[in-house]
Amino acid sequence: MNAKRGFVPEDVRNFSPEAVVIMKTASRHICYLLDEGYDLKQAAVFVGNHFLLSERQRLAVMRSAASKQQLAERRGKKKDLRDLAGAEVWIDGFNTVITLEVLLSNSLLFECMDETVRDLASLRGTYRLIPETAEAVRLLLDLLQEAGVSRVNILLDEPVSNSGRLKALIAEIAEENCTFDLDIRVLRDVDRALYGKENVITSDSVILDHCVSWINLTAEAMERKGKKGLCLWQESERSISPGSR
Protein backbone atom coordinates (compact mmCIF):
# COMPACT_ATOMS: atom_id res chain seq x y z
CA MET A 1 0.00 0.00 0.00
CA ASN A 2 1.33 3.42 -0.94
CA ALA A 3 0.95 5.23 2.38
CA LYS A 4 1.38 9.00 2.45
CA ARG A 5 3.60 9.77 5.39
CA GLY A 6 2.07 12.45 7.61
CA PHE A 7 -1.21 12.73 5.67
CA VAL A 8 -4.56 12.99 7.43
CA PRO A 9 -7.69 13.73 5.31
CA GLU A 10 -8.94 16.26 7.88
CA ASP A 11 -5.87 18.42 7.18
CA VAL A 12 -7.61 19.83 4.11
CA ARG A 13 -10.04 21.52 6.48
CA ASN A 14 -7.63 22.04 9.40
CA PHE A 15 -5.17 23.99 7.24
CA SER A 16 -7.44 25.80 4.83
CA PRO A 17 -6.57 29.47 4.08
CA GLU A 18 -9.23 30.59 6.57
CA ALA A 19 -7.86 28.30 9.28
CA VAL A 20 -4.30 29.49 8.68
CA VAL A 21 -5.36 33.10 9.37
CA ILE A 22 -6.71 32.02 12.76
CA MET A 23 -3.60 29.97 13.55
CA LYS A 24 -1.34 32.91 12.75
CA THR A 25 -3.22 34.95 15.33
CA ALA A 26 -3.00 32.09 17.82
CA SER A 27 0.73 31.83 17.14
CA ARG A 28 1.19 35.50 18.01
CA HIS A 29 -0.55 34.93 21.35
CA ILE A 30 1.52 31.83 22.11
CA CYS A 31 4.78 33.60 21.28
CA TYR A 32 3.86 36.43 23.65
CA LEU A 33 3.31 33.92 26.45
CA LEU A 34 6.58 32.13 25.65
CA ASP A 35 8.48 35.40 25.89
CA GLU A 36 6.84 35.95 29.28
CA GLY A 37 8.20 32.62 30.52
CA TYR A 38 5.18 30.35 30.05
CA ASP A 39 5.59 26.67 29.19
CA LEU A 40 4.88 25.91 25.53
CA LYS A 41 2.36 23.14 26.17
CA GLN A 42 0.47 25.19 28.74
CA ALA A 43 0.41 28.19 26.41
CA ALA A 44 -0.82 26.03 23.53
CA VAL A 45 -3.65 24.59 25.63
CA PHE A 46 -4.76 28.02 26.84
CA VAL A 47 -4.59 29.68 23.42
CA GLY A 48 -5.85 26.61 21.59
CA ASN A 49 -8.96 26.48 23.76
CA HIS A 50 -9.57 30.17 23.17
CA PHE A 51 -9.38 29.83 19.38
CA LEU A 52 -11.03 26.38 19.32
CA LEU A 53 -8.08 24.82 17.53
CA SER A 54 -8.11 21.10 16.71
CA GLU A 55 -5.38 18.82 18.07
CA ARG A 56 -3.56 18.85 14.71
CA GLN A 57 -3.76 22.64 14.53
CA ARG A 58 -2.39 22.98 18.07
CA LEU A 59 0.45 20.60 17.31
CA ALA A 60 1.34 22.52 14.15
CA VAL A 61 1.36 25.87 15.95
CA MET A 62 3.42 24.40 18.80
CA ARG A 63 6.00 22.99 16.42
CA SER A 64 6.20 26.27 14.51
CA ALA A 65 6.58 28.62 17.48
CA ALA A 66 9.59 29.59 19.59
CA SER A 67 10.51 32.29 22.06
CA LYS A 68 12.79 35.16 21.06
CA GLN A 69 15.55 33.71 23.23
CA GLN A 70 15.26 30.32 21.52
CA LEU A 71 15.29 31.96 18.09
CA ALA A 72 18.41 33.98 18.86
CA GLU A 73 20.28 30.98 20.30
CA ARG A 74 19.32 28.58 17.51
CA ARG A 75 20.25 31.07 14.81
CA GLY A 76 23.60 31.61 16.46
CA LYS A 77 24.30 27.88 16.17
CA LYS A 78 23.13 27.43 12.57
CA LYS A 79 25.73 26.51 9.94
CA ASP A 80 25.41 26.35 6.18
CA LEU A 81 25.50 23.01 4.39
CA ARG A 82 27.96 24.51 1.91
CA ASP A 83 30.48 25.15 4.69
CA LEU A 84 30.86 21.49 5.66
CA ALA A 85 33.61 20.37 3.27
CA GLY A 86 35.80 17.90 5.19
CA ALA A 87 33.58 18.04 8.28
CA GLU A 88 31.97 15.33 10.40
CA VAL A 89 28.18 15.48 10.75
CA TRP A 90 25.70 13.86 13.13
CA ILE A 91 22.18 12.98 12.02
CA ASP A 92 19.01 12.44 14.02
CA GLY A 93 18.04 9.58 11.73
CA PHE A 94 14.31 9.04 12.12
CA ASN A 95 13.63 12.75 12.55
CA THR A 96 15.37 13.58 9.28
CA VAL A 97 14.29 10.63 7.14
CA ILE A 98 10.63 10.94 8.15
CA THR A 99 10.52 14.65 7.29
CA LEU A 100 12.02 13.87 3.89
CA GLU A 101 9.43 11.09 3.42
CA VAL A 102 6.69 13.62 4.19
CA LEU A 103 8.23 15.98 1.63
CA LEU A 104 8.29 13.29 -1.05
CA SER A 105 4.74 12.20 -0.14
CA ASN A 106 3.49 15.77 -0.76
CA SER A 107 2.09 15.89 2.75
CA LEU A 108 2.05 18.95 4.99
CA LEU A 109 5.32 20.54 6.05
CA PHE A 110 5.71 23.70 8.10
CA GLU A 111 8.33 26.43 7.78
CA CYS A 112 8.93 27.21 11.43
CA MET A 113 10.06 30.39 13.14
CA ASP A 114 13.52 28.98 13.89
CA GLU A 115 13.96 28.25 10.15
CA THR A 116 13.60 24.49 10.55
CA VAL A 117 11.09 22.42 8.58
CA ARG A 118 8.78 20.23 10.66
CA ASP A 119 5.95 17.80 9.98
CA LEU A 120 3.00 16.28 11.81
CA ALA A 121 3.94 12.64 11.29
CA SER A 122 3.71 10.81 14.60
CA LEU A 123 5.82 7.72 15.31
CA ARG A 124 4.82 6.70 18.83
CA GLY A 125 7.32 3.87 18.68
CA THR A 126 6.13 2.45 15.37
CA TYR A 127 7.71 2.91 11.95
CA ARG A 128 7.61 1.05 8.67
CA LEU A 129 9.36 1.65 5.40
CA ILE A 130 7.22 3.13 2.62
CA PRO A 131 7.90 3.56 -1.12
CA GLU A 132 9.34 7.05 -0.49
CA THR A 133 11.87 5.85 2.11
CA ALA A 134 14.60 4.87 -0.33
CA GLU A 135 14.28 8.16 -2.23
CA ALA A 136 14.38 10.08 1.06
CA VAL A 137 17.61 8.32 2.05
CA ARG A 138 19.15 9.00 -1.38
CA LEU A 139 18.22 12.67 -1.15
CA LEU A 140 19.82 12.91 2.30
CA LEU A 141 23.03 11.16 1.26
CA ASP A 142 23.28 13.05 -2.04
CA LEU A 143 23.14 16.41 -0.27
CA LEU A 144 25.89 15.32 2.11
CA GLN A 145 28.00 13.91 -0.72
CA GLU A 146 27.74 17.18 -2.64
CA ALA A 147 28.68 19.12 0.49
CA GLY A 148 31.93 17.15 0.66
CA VAL A 149 31.61 15.97 4.27
CA SER A 150 34.26 13.52 5.46
CA ARG A 151 32.24 11.45 7.94
CA VAL A 152 28.54 10.91 8.59
CA ASN A 153 27.10 9.48 11.81
CA ILE A 154 23.45 8.45 11.58
CA LEU A 155 21.75 7.63 14.89
CA LEU A 156 18.50 5.64 14.95
CA ASP A 157 16.23 5.11 17.95
CA GLU A 158 16.35 1.51 19.18
CA PRO A 159 12.82 1.55 20.70
CA VAL A 160 11.30 2.39 17.30
CA SER A 161 10.19 -0.59 15.23
CA ASN A 162 12.09 -1.42 12.02
CA SER A 163 15.14 0.62 13.03
CA GLY A 164 17.28 -2.32 11.91
CA ARG A 165 15.61 -2.41 8.49
CA LEU A 166 16.16 1.32 8.00
CA LYS A 167 19.80 0.93 9.03
CA ALA A 168 20.27 -1.81 6.43
CA LEU A 169 18.58 0.28 3.72
CA ILE A 170 20.78 3.32 4.44
CA ALA A 171 23.93 1.19 4.33
CA GLU A 172 22.86 -0.39 1.04
CA ILE A 173 22.14 2.94 -0.64
CA ALA A 174 25.33 4.53 0.71
CA GLU A 175 27.42 1.84 -0.98
CA GLU A 176 26.21 3.06 -4.38
CA ASN A 177 28.06 6.37 -4.60
CA CYS A 178 29.02 7.78 -1.19
CA THR A 179 32.72 8.42 -0.62
CA PHE A 180 32.51 9.66 2.98
CA ASP A 181 32.95 7.43 6.04
CA LEU A 182 29.57 6.26 7.33
CA ASP A 183 28.63 4.99 10.77
CA ILE A 184 25.02 3.99 11.47
CA ARG A 185 24.13 3.21 15.06
CA VAL A 186 20.94 2.11 16.78
CA LEU A 187 20.81 3.68 20.25
CA ARG A 188 18.35 3.80 23.13
CA ASP A 189 18.68 7.57 23.62
CA VAL A 190 19.52 9.38 20.39
CA ASP A 191 18.63 12.81 21.79
CA ARG A 192 21.26 12.71 24.54
CA ALA A 193 23.83 11.23 22.20
CA LEU A 194 23.49 14.38 20.07
CA TYR A 195 23.81 16.82 22.98
CA GLY A 196 27.06 18.75 22.73
CA LYS A 197 27.74 17.65 19.15
CA GLU A 198 28.72 19.91 16.24
CA ASN A 199 27.09 19.81 12.80
CA VAL A 200 23.86 18.12 13.90
CA ILE A 201 21.10 17.52 11.35
CA THR A 202 17.72 17.56 13.09
CA SER A 203 14.60 19.66 13.60
CA ASP A 204 14.05 18.41 17.16
CA SER A 205 13.80 21.54 19.29
CA VAL A 206 15.33 19.92 22.38
CA ILE A 207 18.39 18.76 20.44
CA LEU A 208 18.72 22.18 18.78
CA ASP A 209 18.89 23.76 22.22
CA HIS A 210 21.58 21.34 23.44
CA CYS A 211 23.86 20.89 20.42
CA VAL A 212 26.86 23.07 19.54
CA SER A 213 25.80 23.70 15.93
CA TRP A 214 23.23 22.43 13.42
CA ILE A 215 22.52 22.30 9.70
CA ASN A 216 19.15 23.00 8.11
CA LEU A 217 19.32 20.14 5.59
CA THR A 218 15.57 19.62 5.19
CA ALA A 219 15.15 23.24 4.06
CA GLU A 220 17.84 22.58 1.43
CA ALA A 221 15.94 19.47 0.31
CA MET A 222 12.70 21.45 -0.03
CA GLU A 223 14.44 24.06 -2.15
CA ARG A 224 15.89 21.35 -4.38
CA LYS A 225 12.43 19.85 -4.89
CA GLY A 226 10.91 23.27 -5.54
CA LYS A 227 8.45 23.03 -2.67
CA LYS A 228 7.39 25.32 0.13
CA GLY A 229 5.99 24.62 3.56
CA LEU A 230 3.06 26.23 5.32
CA CYS A 231 3.80 29.25 7.48
CA LEU A 232 1.69 29.69 10.62
CA TRP A 233 3.25 32.89 11.95
CA GLN A 234 3.69 36.51 10.91
CA GLU A 235 7.05 37.51 9.45
CA SER A 236 7.38 40.31 12.02
CA GLU A 237 7.37 37.72 14.81
CA ARG A 238 10.71 36.36 13.65
CA SER A 239 12.65 39.61 13.88
CA ILE A 240 15.04 39.60 16.83
CA SER A 241 16.12 42.86 18.38
CA PRO A 242 19.50 43.12 20.19
CA GLY A 243 19.21 42.06 23.80
CA SER A 244 15.97 40.11 23.33
CA ARG A 245 15.59 37.53 26.00
C-alpha positions as CSV (number, residue, x, y, z in Angstrom):
1,M,0.0,0.0,0.0
2,N,1.3,3.4,-0.9
3,A,1.0,5.2,2.4
4,K,1.4,9.0,2.4
5,R,3.6,9.8,5.4
6,G,2.1,12.4,7.6
7,F,-1.2,12.7,5.7
8,V,-4.6,13.0,7.4
9,P,-7.7,13.7,5.3
10,E,-8.9,16.3,7.9
11,D,-5.9,18.4,7.2
12,V,-7.6,19.8,4.1
13,R,-10.0,21.5,6.5
14,N,-7.6,22.0,9.4
15,F,-5.2,24.0,7.2
16,S,-7.4,25.8,4.8
17,P,-6.6,29.5,4.1
18,E,-9.2,30.6,6.6
19,A,-7.9,28.3,9.3
20,V,-4.3,29.5,8.7
21,V,-5.4,33.1,9.4
22,I,-6.7,32.0,12.8
23,M,-3.6,30.0,13.6
24,K,-1.3,32.9,12.8
25,T,-3.2,35.0,15.3
26,A,-3.0,32.1,17.8
27,S,0.7,31.8,17.1
28,R,1.2,35.5,18.0
29,H,-0.6,34.9,21.4
30,I,1.5,31.8,22.1
31,C,4.8,33.6,21.3
32,Y,3.9,36.4,23.6
33,L,3.3,33.9,26.4
34,L,6.6,32.1,25.6
35,D,8.5,35.4,25.9
36,E,6.8,35.9,29.3
37,G,8.2,32.6,30.5
38,Y,5.2,30.4,30.1
39,D,5.6,26.7,29.2
40,L,4.9,25.9,25.5
41,K,2.4,23.1,26.2
42,Q,0.5,25.2,28.7
43,A,0.4,28.2,26.4
44,A,-0.8,26.0,23.5
45,V,-3.6,24.6,25.6
46,F,-4.8,28.0,26.8
47,V,-4.6,29.7,23.4
48,G,-5.9,26.6,21.6
49,N,-9.0,26.5,23.8
50,H,-9.6,30.2,23.2
51,F,-9.4,29.8,19.4
52,L,-11.0,26.4,19.3
53,L,-8.1,24.8,17.5
54,S,-8.1,21.1,16.7
55,E,-5.4,18.8,18.1
56,R,-3.6,18.9,14.7
57,Q,-3.8,22.6,14.5
58,R,-2.4,23.0,18.1
59,L,0.5,20.6,17.3
60,A,1.3,22.5,14.2
61,V,1.4,25.9,16.0
62,M,3.4,24.4,18.8
63,R,6.0,23.0,16.4
64,S,6.2,26.3,14.5
65,A,6.6,28.6,17.5
66,A,9.6,29.6,19.6
67,S,10.5,32.3,22.1
68,K,12.8,35.2,21.1
69,Q,15.5,33.7,23.2
70,Q,15.3,30.3,21.5
71,L,15.3,32.0,18.1
72,A,18.4,34.0,18.9
73,E,20.3,31.0,20.3
74,R,19.3,28.6,17.5
75,R,20.2,31.1,14.8
76,G,23.6,31.6,16.5
77,K,24.3,27.9,16.2
78,K,23.1,27.4,12.6
79,K,25.7,26.5,9.9
80,D,25.4,26.3,6.2
81,L,25.5,23.0,4.4
82,R,28.0,24.5,1.9
83,D,30.5,25.2,4.7
84,L,30.9,21.5,5.7
85,A,33.6,20.4,3.3
86,G,35.8,17.9,5.2
87,A,33.6,18.0,8.3
88,E,32.0,15.3,10.4
89,V,28.2,15.5,10.8
90,W,25.7,13.9,13.1
91,I,22.2,13.0,12.0
92,D,19.0,12.4,14.0
93,G,18.0,9.6,11.7
94,F,14.3,9.0,12.1
95,N,13.6,12.8,12.6
96,T,15.4,13.6,9.3
97,V,14.3,10.6,7.1
98,I,10.6,10.9,8.2
99,T,10.5,14.7,7.3
100,L,12.0,13.9,3.9
101,E,9.4,11.1,3.4
102,V,6.7,13.6,4.2
103,L,8.2,16.0,1.6
104,L,8.3,13.3,-1.1
105,S,4.7,12.2,-0.1
106,N,3.5,15.8,-0.8
107,S,2.1,15.9,2.7
108,L,2.1,18.9,5.0
109,L,5.3,20.5,6.1
110,F,5.7,23.7,8.1
111,E,8.3,26.4,7.8
112,C,8.9,27.2,11.4
113,M,10.1,30.4,13.1
114,D,13.5,29.0,13.9
115,E,14.0,28.2,10.1
116,T,13.6,24.5,10.6
117,V,11.1,22.4,8.6
118,R,8.8,20.2,10.7
119,D,6.0,17.8,10.0
120,L,3.0,16.3,11.8
121,A,3.9,12.6,11.3
122,S,3.7,10.8,14.6
123,L,5.8,7.7,15.3
124,R,4.8,6.7,18.8
125,G,7.3,3.9,18.7
126,T,6.1,2.4,15.4
127,Y,7.7,2.9,11.9
128,R,7.6,1.1,8.7
129,L,9.4,1.7,5.4
130,I,7.2,3.1,2.6
131,P,7.9,3.6,-1.1
132,E,9.3,7.1,-0.5
133,T,11.9,5.9,2.1
134,A,14.6,4.9,-0.3
135,E,14.3,8.2,-2.2
136,A,14.4,10.1,1.1
137,V,17.6,8.3,2.1
138,R,19.2,9.0,-1.4
139,L,18.2,12.7,-1.1
140,L,19.8,12.9,2.3
141,L,23.0,11.2,1.3
142,D,23.3,13.1,-2.0
143,L,23.1,16.4,-0.3
144,L,25.9,15.3,2.1
145,Q,28.0,13.9,-0.7
146,E,27.7,17.2,-2.6
147,A,28.7,19.1,0.5
148,G,31.9,17.2,0.7
149,V,31.6,16.0,4.3
150,S,34.3,13.5,5.5
151,R,32.2,11.5,7.9
152,V,28.5,10.9,8.6
153,N,27.1,9.5,11.8
154,I,23.5,8.5,11.6
155,L,21.8,7.6,14.9
156,L,18.5,5.6,14.9
157,D,16.2,5.1,17.9
158,E,16.3,1.5,19.2
159,P,12.8,1.5,20.7
160,V,11.3,2.4,17.3
161,S,10.2,-0.6,15.2
162,N,12.1,-1.4,12.0
163,S,15.1,0.6,13.0
164,G,17.3,-2.3,11.9
165,R,15.6,-2.4,8.5
166,L,16.2,1.3,8.0
167,K,19.8,0.9,9.0
168,A,20.3,-1.8,6.4
169,L,18.6,0.3,3.7
170,I,20.8,3.3,4.4
171,A,23.9,1.2,4.3
172,E,22.9,-0.4,1.0
173,I,22.1,2.9,-0.6
174,A,25.3,4.5,0.7
175,E,27.4,1.8,-1.0
176,E,26.2,3.1,-4.4
177,N,28.1,6.4,-4.6
178,C,29.0,7.8,-1.2
179,T,32.7,8.4,-0.6
180,F,32.5,9.7,3.0
181,D,32.9,7.4,6.0
182,L,29.6,6.3,7.3
183,D,28.6,5.0,10.8
184,I,25.0,4.0,11.5
185,R,24.1,3.2,15.1
186,V,20.9,2.1,16.8
187,L,20.8,3.7,20.3
188,R,18.4,3.8,23.1
189,D,18.7,7.6,23.6
190,V,19.5,9.4,20.4
191,D,18.6,12.8,21.8
192,R,21.3,12.7,24.5
193,A,23.8,11.2,22.2
194,L,23.5,14.4,20.1
195,Y,23.8,16.8,23.0
196,G,27.1,18.8,22.7
197,K,27.7,17.7,19.1
198,E,28.7,19.9,16.2
199,N,27.1,19.8,12.8
200,V,23.9,18.1,13.9
201,I,21.1,17.5,11.4
202,T,17.7,17.6,13.1
203,S,14.6,19.7,13.6
204,D,14.0,18.4,17.2
205,S,13.8,21.5,19.3
206,V,15.3,19.9,22.4
207,I,18.4,18.8,20.4
208,L,18.7,22.2,18.8
209,D,18.9,23.8,22.2
210,H,21.6,21.3,23.4
211,C,23.9,20.9,20.4
212,V,26.9,23.1,19.5
213,S,25.8,23.7,15.9
214,W,23.2,22.4,13.4
215,I,22.5,22.3,9.7
216,N,19.1,23.0,8.1
217,L,19.3,20.1,5.6
218,T,15.6,19.6,5.2
219,A,15.2,23.2,4.1
220,E,17.8,22.6,1.4
221,A,15.9,19.5,0.3
222,M,12.7,21.5,0.0
223,E,14.4,24.1,-2.1
224,R,15.9,21.4,-4.4
225,K,12.4,19.9,-4.9
226,G,10.9,23.3,-5.5
227,K,8.5,23.0,-2.7
228,K,7.4,25.3,0.1
229,G,6.0,24.6,3.6
230,L,3.1,26.2,5.3
231,C,3.8,29.3,7.5
232,L,1.7,29.7,10.6
233,W,3.2,32.9,12.0
234,Q,3.7,36.5,10.9
235,E,7.1,37.5,9.4
236,S,7.4,40.3,12.0
237,E,7.4,37.7,14.8
238,R,10.7,36.4,13.6
239,S,12.6,39.6,13.9
240,I,15.0,39.6,16.8
241,S,16.1,42.9,18.4
242,P,19.5,43.1,20.2
243,G,19.2,42.1,23.8
244,S,16.0,40.1,23.3
245,R,15.6,37.5,26.0
